[in-house]
Amino acid sequence: MKKKLFCIVAGALTLLGCGAQKMPEGDIIYLEYTESGTMRGYQYEGRVERDSTGAFVLTAMKENYGPLFQKQIGKEEMKRLRQIVQEEKMYNYKEHYRPRLQVLDGYGWHFEAKFSEGDKIYSSGSNARPGGNGLGRIHACLLQFIEDADRVVESDD
């Protein structure tokens, strides 16, 4: 009986548009992932965006609380990021995650992806994360892409 009721409710929510989202169309044209710890500033920061020439530029840390490095990446790397979003169903992430109990210290994170057809994924969390390993895979991928960069981005501090 419970299973039947669940199927009816899930079906109704899907018809009303409250069900699972679908993968956005088009290529990723912007992606950002950050983690914050208890110290000042980002524990990790990684961002890919188009520059004025249309090339994709990755700006990211190689280590926690480290300096930002920068390098140009190609369409294959952008396809890889899109593949992770699709495989991990990151388009189904809630807008915000938080624990059931109040936590006064801990971590935060932010993920955003913009697509060439105008769609956008935005999700963040404070002391809670979505299921799966999408955030971990994006983080690892950005670290891999930036590992051979030697250009340090100048700080505004």
C-alpha beads as a LAMMPS data file, in Angstrom:
LAMMPS data file: protein, C-alpha beads

157 atoms
156 bonds

1 atom types
1 bond types

-500.0 500.0 xlo xhi
-500.0 500.0 ylo yhi
-500.0 500.0 zlo zhi

Masses

1 110.0

Atoms # bond

1 1 1 0.000 0.000 0.000
2 1 1 2.787 2.452 0.933
3 1 1 4.604 1.730 -2.321
4 1 1 1.459 2.352 -4.361
5 1 1 0.782 5.638 -2.541
6 1 1 4.399 6.719 -3.080
7 1 1 4.137 6.018 -6.820
8 1 1 0.921 8.033 -7.087
9 1 1 2.398 11.014 -5.200
10 1 1 5.671 10.862 -7.165
11 1 1 3.756 10.716 -10.446
12 1 1 1.586 13.693 -9.477
13 1 1 4.625 15.757 -8.460
14 1 1 6.310 14.968 -11.771
15 1 1 3.242 16.140 -13.680
16 1 1 3.205 19.367 -11.652
17 1 1 6.863 20.036 -12.382
18 1 1 8.055 19.205 -8.881
19 1 1 9.828 16.014 -9.925
20 1 1 13.366 15.474 -11.099
21 1 1 14.925 18.202 -13.211
22 1 1 16.493 17.382 -16.553
23 1 1 20.048 18.030 -17.644
24 1 1 20.360 21.552 -19.084
25 1 1 20.922 21.809 -22.830
26 1 1 24.104 23.228 -24.309
27 1 1 27.683 23.502 -23.177
28 1 1 28.921 24.738 -19.824
29 1 1 30.184 28.306 -20.274
30 1 1 30.835 29.099 -16.589
31 1 1 31.491 26.900 -13.574
32 1 1 32.410 27.787 -10.010
33 1 1 33.032 25.651 -6.943
34 1 1 34.148 27.002 -3.579
35 1 1 34.582 25.585 -0.093
36 1 1 34.819 27.657 3.072
37 1 1 36.248 26.505 6.356
38 1 1 36.554 28.191 9.683
39 1 1 39.484 30.356 8.589
40 1 1 39.227 33.637 6.690
41 1 1 38.786 33.318 2.954
42 1 1 38.056 30.307 0.811
43 1 1 39.528 26.960 1.748
44 1 1 39.235 26.065 -1.945
45 1 1 38.242 28.150 -4.947
46 1 1 37.941 27.070 -8.563
47 1 1 36.274 28.899 -11.444
48 1 1 36.155 28.503 -15.237
49 1 1 34.922 31.381 -17.368
50 1 1 35.300 32.730 -20.884
51 1 1 37.700 35.602 -21.402
52 1 1 37.273 38.434 -23.920
53 1 1 38.687 36.246 -26.729
54 1 1 36.207 33.408 -26.078
55 1 1 38.816 31.101 -24.540
56 1 1 38.058 29.267 -21.288
57 1 1 40.263 30.325 -18.375
58 1 1 40.517 28.272 -15.203
59 1 1 41.410 30.119 -12.012
60 1 1 41.890 27.767 -9.056
61 1 1 43.868 26.858 -5.962
62 1 1 46.244 23.914 -6.003
63 1 1 46.071 23.525 -2.233
64 1 1 43.755 24.587 0.572
65 1 1 44.034 28.299 1.422
66 1 1 46.745 28.596 -1.245
67 1 1 47.265 31.167 -3.978
68 1 1 45.175 31.154 -7.131
69 1 1 46.726 29.858 -10.343
70 1 1 45.436 30.428 -13.828
71 1 1 45.578 28.639 -17.159
72 1 1 43.598 28.263 -20.354
73 1 1 41.687 25.016 -20.832
74 1 1 40.044 23.565 -23.933
75 1 1 36.695 22.220 -25.014
76 1 1 37.593 18.661 -23.970
77 1 1 38.068 19.761 -20.353
78 1 1 34.749 21.632 -20.497
79 1 1 33.041 18.513 -21.854
80 1 1 34.507 16.528 -18.968
81 1 1 33.018 18.962 -16.436
82 1 1 29.633 18.724 -18.180
83 1 1 29.864 14.924 -18.115
84 1 1 30.363 14.969 -14.334
85 1 1 27.340 17.240 -13.868
86 1 1 25.275 14.873 -16.003
87 1 1 26.540 11.590 -14.492
88 1 1 26.124 12.825 -10.919
89 1 1 22.751 14.445 -11.716
90 1 1 23.961 17.697 -10.170
91 1 1 21.064 19.471 -11.904
92 1 1 18.837 17.870 -9.248
93 1 1 20.659 19.532 -6.349
94 1 1 18.558 21.605 -3.976
95 1 1 19.255 25.331 -3.825
96 1 1 20.589 25.051 -0.269
97 1 1 21.609 22.260 2.129
98 1 1 21.756 22.562 5.900
99 1 1 21.848 20.058 8.740
100 1 1 18.800 19.273 10.837
101 1 1 20.536 20.466 13.986
102 1 1 22.156 23.864 14.428
103 1 1 25.927 23.833 13.847
104 1 1 27.894 26.880 14.986
105 1 1 31.181 25.955 13.368
106 1 1 32.027 23.956 10.296
107 1 1 32.103 24.392 6.547
108 1 1 30.232 25.849 3.632
109 1 1 30.301 25.331 -0.118
110 1 1 28.900 26.852 -3.309
111 1 1 28.440 25.370 -6.787
112 1 1 27.260 27.159 -9.907
113 1 1 27.188 26.225 -13.583
114 1 1 25.860 28.279 -16.506
115 1 1 25.009 26.752 -19.876
116 1 1 25.112 28.139 -23.412
117 1 1 21.328 27.796 -23.793
118 1 1 20.700 30.044 -20.768
119 1 1 20.082 27.467 -18.024
120 1 1 21.828 27.756 -14.672
121 1 1 22.462 25.403 -11.762
122 1 1 23.033 26.958 -8.347
123 1 1 23.451 25.118 -5.080
124 1 1 25.144 25.802 -1.752
125 1 1 25.350 24.352 1.698
126 1 1 26.305 24.968 5.274
127 1 1 27.509 21.882 7.129
128 1 1 25.563 19.597 4.783
129 1 1 26.037 18.281 1.243
130 1 1 23.931 16.509 -1.353
131 1 1 24.249 12.758 -1.805
132 1 1 26.585 11.336 -4.409
133 1 1 30.070 12.513 -5.297
134 1 1 29.435 15.321 -7.778
135 1 1 31.105 18.042 -5.718
136 1 1 34.100 15.815 -4.986
137 1 1 34.504 14.902 -8.652
138 1 1 34.267 18.540 -9.785
139 1 1 36.856 19.521 -7.145
140 1 1 39.212 16.698 -8.177
141 1 1 38.804 17.548 -11.862
142 1 1 39.611 21.231 -11.320
143 1 1 42.665 20.245 -9.250
144 1 1 43.851 17.972 -12.042
145 1 1 43.376 20.664 -14.690
146 1 1 45.282 23.305 -12.684
147 1 1 48.172 21.128 -11.452
148 1 1 50.602 22.138 -14.221
149 1 1 49.713 25.868 -14.168
150 1 1 52.531 28.177 -13.209
151 1 1 50.853 31.556 -13.474
152 1 1 49.873 32.870 -10.045
153 1 1 46.978 35.354 -10.007
154 1 1 47.866 38.573 -8.236
155 1 1 45.945 39.172 -5.026
156 1 1 43.862 42.319 -4.482
157 1 1 44.730 42.345 -0.755

Bonds

1 1 1 2
2 1 2 3
3 1 3 4
4 1 4 5
5 1 5 6
6 1 6 7
7 1 7 8
8 1 8 9
9 1 9 10
10 1 10 11
11 1 11 12
12 1 12 13
13 1 13 14
14 1 14 15
15 1 15 16
16 1 16 17
17 1 17 18
18 1 18 19
19 1 19 20
20 1 20 21
21 1 21 22
22 1 22 23
23 1 23 24
24 1 24 25
25 1 25 26
26 1 26 27
27 1 27 28
28 1 28 29
29 1 29 30
30 1 30 31
31 1 31 32
32 1 32 33
33 1 33 34
34 1 34 35
35 1 35 36
36 1 36 37
37 1 37 38
38 1 38 39
39 1 39 40
40 1 40 41
41 1 41 42
42 1 42 43
43 1 43 44
44 1 44 45
45 1 45 46
46 1 46 47
47 1 47 48
48 1 48 49
49 1 49 50
50 1 50 51
51 1 51 52
52 1 52 53
53 1 53 54
54 1 54 55
55 1 55 56
56 1 56 57
57 1 57 58
58 1 58 59
59 1 59 60
60 1 60 61
61 1 61 62
62 1 62 63
63 1 63 64
64 1 64 65
65 1 65 66
66 1 66 67
67 1 67 68
68 1 68 69
69 1 69 70
70 1 70 71
71 1 71 72
72 1 72 73
73 1 73 74
74 1 74 75
75 1 75 76
76 1 76 77
77 1 77 78
78 1 78 79
79 1 79 80
80 1 80 81
81 1 81 82
82 1 82 83
83 1 83 84
84 1 84 85
85 1 85 86
86 1 86 87
87 1 87 88
88 1 88 89
89 1 89 90
90 1 90 91
91 1 91 92
92 1 92 93
93 1 93 94
94 1 94 95
95 1 95 96
96 1 96 97
97 1 97 98
98 1 98 99
99 1 99 100
100 1 100 101
101 1 101 102
102 1 102 103
103 1 103 104
104 1 104 105
105 1 105 106
106 1 106 107
107 1 107 108
108 1 108 109
109 1 109 110
110 1 110 111
111 1 111 112
112 1 112 113
113 1 113 114
114 1 114 115
115 1 115 116
116 1 116 117
117 1 117 118
118 1 118 119
119 1 119 120
120 1 120 121
121 1 121 122
122 1 122 123
123 1 123 124
124 1 124 125
125 1 125 126
126 1 126 127
127 1 127 128
128 1 128 129
129 1 129 130
130 1 130 131
131 1 131 132
132 1 132 133
133 1 133 134
134 1 134 135
135 1 135 136
136 1 136 137
137 1 137 138
138 1 138 139
139 1 139 140
140 1 140 141
141 1 141 142
142 1 142 143
143 1 143 144
144 1 144 145
145 1 145 146
146 1 146 147
147 1 147 148
148 1 148 149
149 1 149 150
150 1 150 151
151 1 151 152
152 1 152 153
153 1 153 154
154 1 154 155
155 1 155 156
156 1 156 157
